[in-house]
Amino acid sequence: MSAFEEFEVCRGILESLLTGVCVVDMQKKIVFWSDGAERITGHLRHEVIGRSCIAEPLLHCDQKGCEFCSEECAVATAIKTVHPVQTIGFLHHKSGYEVPVRIHAVPVHNQHGSIIGAVETFEDLQQDDVKQSEESVPGCVDEVTGIASKLRMKWNLREAMAAFTDLQIPFGVLRFRLQGLAQFRAAFGSHAADSLLRVVARSLVSDLLRTDSVGRWANDEFMVILNGCRRESLGSVRERLRRMLANDFIEWWGERRSLPVSIGEVFAQPGDTIESLLESTQKSLEASSAWRIQAAAVGSSHSPGS
C-alpha cells in the first residue's frame, strides 16, 4: 500500500494547502476546513467544524451585502445538479469585511455512488502582493490622487468585461465629473484643486468594497467599476455616492470650497464592448451635466421663496 493512500497523509496534504478547502455534508455542516480556509477567512477550524454554513454567514455569497444565498450557493448547486460549479463570490471574513474569491464546488460521492456532500475550494482574488507589484509599474497610479490611473482603469474594465462574458458576473460603471474644476483651479490655484481631487478620491475609495475599482479617468473625472453589482443595486449605489460627495469640501483661506458633481452610469449588457460602455457612460454623463446646468439656471432666475 502506497503511503499516499493512507487517510491521514491525504488529509494532511489537504489541510496544508494555501487554497481554501471546505467540505460540507448533506445538512450543510462543515466537516473539513483547511489552513488556506483559515488564512482567507480568519475563522479557525475549531470555530467552524460542525457548524452549518446556512445558519450563519460563514461561507460565501454571490452578491455584496447578502447574508447568505441559501440554495443558490455554489455548494448547494453542486449537490443539487450533481455537476461541478465555478463562480466568483464573497467570503465573510471574521473581522467583518467581505473577501472576493474564485469558487469551485463539486459533489462528493461515497463508494456506492450516492452524494454525501460537497467540497469547495476558494482562492483569494484580492492578491495584495500582485496589486502592489502592479502599482509599481509606471503609469498605473494617478500622481495627484494616489488611486488608479486611466491606464489601470482600462485594464480593470477589460477584466470586468471578461468576467461578464465568460462567467456572467454583472458589473456597472459610474463616471463622476467635478463641474467647473478648471475655473476652480484658475480662481484658487492648482494646490486647492488637487486637494479637492484627493478628497473626492478618498471618499470614493472609502465607501466602496474591495472588489470595486476606483480611478481617475480624466482631469476632472473619476470612474468606478462596481464588480458583481446587480442592475437593481446600481441606482442605490449611485445615490449613496452622490449624497456623500455632496458633502465633500476643503478648507481654503478660512472658507469651505467645493464643486457640484455630475454622475453618468451604465450597466453591462450582452453584446457590449469596452468602447460601447465608454460611449454610454459619456452620454449619460453629458446628460447629467446638462441637467445640472439647466437646473442651476432655473434656480438662479427665481428669487428665494418664489
Buried (B, 14 or more C-beta within 10 A) or exposed (E): EEEEEEEEEEEEEBBEEEBBBBBBBEEBBBBBBBBBBBEBBBBEBEBBEEBBBBEEBBBBBBBBEBEBBEEEBBBBBBBBEEEEBEBBBBBBEBEEEBBBBBBBBBBBEEEEEEBBBBBBBBBBBEEEEEEEEBEEEEEBBBEBBEBBBBBBBBBBBEBBBEBBEEEEBBBBBBBBBBBEBEEBBEEBEEEBBBBBBBBBBBBBBEBBBBBBBBBBBEEBBBBBBBBBBBEEBBEEBBEEBBEBBEEBEBEBEEEEBBBBBBBBBBBBEEEBEEEEBBEBBBEBBEEBBEEBEEEEEEEEEEEEEE
